Amino acid sequence: MDEPALIGSMFAGRYRILEPVGDGGMGQVFRAELLSTGETVALKLLHAEFSGIDEVVQRFEREAKLTTKLSHPNIVKTLDFGESNGRLFLAMEFAPGRSLAKMIEHAHTGAGGRLSVGRTMTIMRPILDALEYAHSRGVVHRDLKPENISVLPARNLLSHECIKLLDFGIAKLGVGTGAKGRRLTQLGLVLGTPGYMSPEQALGQEADARSDLYACGVILYEMLAGRLPFEADSAFDVISMHINATPQSLLALAPPTSIPAELDGVVLRCLAKQPDARFQSAGELRDALEEAAAHALDGDFAITTAKKTIAVGARALPRGGRLAIVAAAVALLIADHLPPTATGTTDRITRLDENGSPSATLPVPEPDEPTTARGPNRSSSLAVARQSSERTKHGPKQHRSSPKRRAR
């Protein structure tokens, strides 16, 4: 059936197709209704020509079975898969949000042209959490790019936005060459998207978890620099640059004060040509990013809420605790001082230079960041801030140790 004829039709005996929401080389995605429950799902139909290729069908079924077992808050859940009327399909969790690609495009139209270090970290951290989870279960994405990252807005003032990774494991099935000439490459069932492709993918070699980390490096570079590390007039030239060219340092593209040298080093390591020279796991990359990004929080900050602006001295804090404690302090300010019905407020952290003048703005971290596999410490910063607030409120006498503690 032609794609327009699908709108309003019944599919696979249990879905009603409502409207198209996306298109790509492998297939088209529709918003659909699961008739038995009324639930809204994203229904991805692979183009009919792929359904006639046995290797594609086998790979599709294998990957679909694997991804249905993935359950992570930052991965869009695969709910169902099968074939109907010669069309392979996937039914996925419907996660309406704004793609990272749109956010980067919007940043390009603004004065800055790129995302801040703080904003970049709030997006990349959950993506790396999702990759760490999936890689530990043998699933490699192989087509990471901003279009496959969705940012769902916060539901209310005290909730946080949710980052979702799309198309896990299914993108490896093939590469489109246009509406009239879609075909599989002779090097394998997928290469990826030229702008985000690892050198080994470009050479037709097996792509493992480190290929995903290379793509993360490309995405990080694009968010921080406002452009891709390799740009050319043709996809062939871009692929050749991924194999042979050295990316330019971020420090040469942005004002020296906006990106810490440590962060530049992390991104360039992600873009190493040899997989062994990159970070070896998503967790290792996440930890390196957090350490490098902490350098962007050196100094004092002005925290602005709907009611007041206060200064936070970050220089006196140990380096490892600055990010968590400043974030928790902001979360506490919002929770304690803003009414639940407040709207239209602009909460932000403004970095102050040596003279106390604003030099950079970072987003306010959300107060209810979920606990991940790394342990409970990542969700305990609010409690730390509350304890710090209580000590400040009651004065230094509250800090004296008890006789029993001194005896120890």
Long-range contacts (C-beta under 8 A, 24 or more apart in sequence): 1-85, 3-28, 6-30, 6-45, 10-35, 11-43, 11-45, 11-84, 11-89, 12-82, 12-84, 12-89, 13-84, 15-41, 15-43, 15-91, 17-43, 24-176, 25-174, 25-175, 25-176, 25-177, 25-182, 26-50, 26-170, 26-171, 26-173, 26-174, 26-176, 31-94, 32-91, 34-91, 40-94, 41-79, 41-80, 41-91, 41-92, 41-93, 41-94, 42-76, 42-91, 42-92, 42-93, 42-94, 42-95, 43-89, 43-90, 43-91, 43-92, 44-89, 44-90, 44-91, 44-92, 44-170, 45-87, 45-88, 45-89, 46-87, 46-88, 46-89, 46-173, 47-182, 48-86, 48-87, 49-182, 50-88, 50-173, 50-174, 50-182, 50-184, 51-83, 51-86, 51-87, 51-88, 52-86, 53-184, 55-189, 56-88, 56-173, 56-174, 56-184, 56-189, 57-83, 57-88, 59-172, 59-173, 59-189, 60-88, 60-170, 60-173, 63-169, 63-170, 63-172, 63-173, 64-90, 64-170, 66-137, 66-138, 66-139, 66-169, 67-139, 67-168, 67-169, 67-170, 69-137, 70-133, 70-134, 70-137, 70-139, 70-168, 72-129, 72-130, 72-133, 72-134, 73-126, 73-162, 73-370, 74-126, 74-127, 74-129, 74-130, 74-162, 74-163, 74-164, 74-165, 75-130, 75-133, 75-134, 75-164, 75-165, 75-168, 76-150, 76-164, 76-165, 76-166, 76-167, 76-168, 78-168, 90-170, 92-166, 95-150, 95-152, 95-162, 95-164, 95-166, 96-152, 97-150, 97-151, 97-152, 97-153, 97-162, 97-164, 98-150, 98-151, 98-153, 99-146, 99-147, 99-149, 99-150, 99-151, 100-146, 100-147, 100-149, 100-150, 100-151, 100-219, 100-223, 101-145, 101-146, 101-147, 101-149, 103-146, 103-151, 104-146, 104-222, 104-223, 104-226, 107-226, 108-226, 112-226, 113-226, 114-223, 114-224, 114-225, 114-226, 114-254, 115-223, 115-224, 116-360, 116-361, 116-362, 116-363, 117-224, 117-258, 117-259, 117-260, 117-263, 117-293, 117-296, 117-362, 118-293, 118-296, 118-349, 118-362, 118-363, 119-223, 119-362, 119-363, 120-220, 120-223, 120-224, 120-293, 121-289, 121-290, 121-293, 122-161, 122-363, 122-365, 123-149, 123-151, 123-163, 123-223, 124-216, 124-219, 124-220, 124-223, 124-286, 124-289, 125-286, 125-289, 125-290, 126-162, 126-163, 127-163, 127-165, 127-216, 128-216, 128-282, 128-283, 128-285, 128-286, 128-289, 129-282, 129-286, 129-372, 129-373, 129-374, 130-163, 130-165, 131-165, 131-209, 131-212, 131-213, 131-216, 131-282, 132-281, 132-282, 132-283, 132-286, 132-373, 133-373, 134-168, 134-169, 135-209, 135-212, 135-281, 135-282, 139-168, 139-169, 140-169, 140-172, 140-207, 140-208, 140-209, 140-211, 140-212, 141-165, 141-167, 141-168, 141-169, 141-171, 141-212, 141-215, 142-169, 142-171, 142-172, 142-190, 142-192, 142-201, 142-207, 142-211, 142-212, 143-167, 143-171, 143-172, 143-190, 143-192, 143-193, 143-196, 143-215, 144-196, 144-212, 144-215, 144-216, 144-219, 145-193, 145-195, 145-196, 145-215, 145-219, 146-219, 146-222, 149-219, 154-366, 156-340, 157-334, 157-338, 157-340, 157-342, 157-343, 158-334, 158-335, 158-340, 158-366, 158-367, 158-368, 159-366, 159-368, 160-366, 160-367, 160-368, 160-369, 161-366, 172-207, 194-235, 194-238, 194-239, 194-242, 195-228, 195-230, 195-231, 195-238, 197-239, 197-242, 198-242, 198-275, 199-242, 199-243, 199-273, 200-275, 202-239, 202-240, 202-242, 202-243, 203-243, 208-275, 209-281, 209-282, 210-275, 210-278, 210-279, 210-280, 211-275, 212-282, 213-270, 213-278, 213-279, 213-281, 213-282, 213-285, 214-270, 214-271, 214-272, 214-275, 214-278, 216-270, 216-282, 216-285, 217-267, 217-268, 217-269, 217-270, 217-271, 217-278, 218-270, 218-271, 220-266, 220-267, 220-270, 220-289, 221-247, 221-250, 221-267, 221-271, 224-250, 224-254, 224-259, 224-263, 224-267, 225-250, 225-253, 225-254, 226-253, 227-253, 229-271, 243-273, 247-271, 257-359, 257-360, 258-360, 259-296, 260-292, 260-293, 260-295, 260-296, 261-295, 262-291, 262-292, 262-295, 263-289, 263-292, 263-293, 263-295, 263-296, 265-292, 266-292, 283-374, 290-323, 293-323, 294-319, 294-320, 294-322, 294-323, 296-351, 296-360, 296-362, 297-322, 297-323, 297-326, 297-351, 297-362, 298-322, 299-351, 299-352, 299-353, 300-351, 300-352, 300-356, 301-326, 301-349, 301-350, 301-351, 301-352, 301-362, 302-349, 302-350, 302-352, 302-358, 303-329, 303-330, 303-333, 303-348, 303-349, 303-350, 303-364, 304-346, 304-347, 304-348, 304-349, 304-350, 305-333, 305-334, 305-337, 305-338, 305-345, 305-347, 306-338, 306-342, 306-345, 306-346, 306-347, 307-337, 307-338, 308-337, 311-352, 312-349, 324-381, 324-384, 325-381, 325-384, 325-385, 325-388, 327-365, 327-381, 328-367, 328-381, 328-382, 328-383, 328-384, 328-385, 329-385, 329-388, 330-364, 330-365, 331-364, 331-365, 331-366, 331-367, 331-368, 331-381, 331-382, 331-385, 332-367, 332-382, 332-385, 332-386, 332-389, 334-364, 334-367, 335-367, 335-382
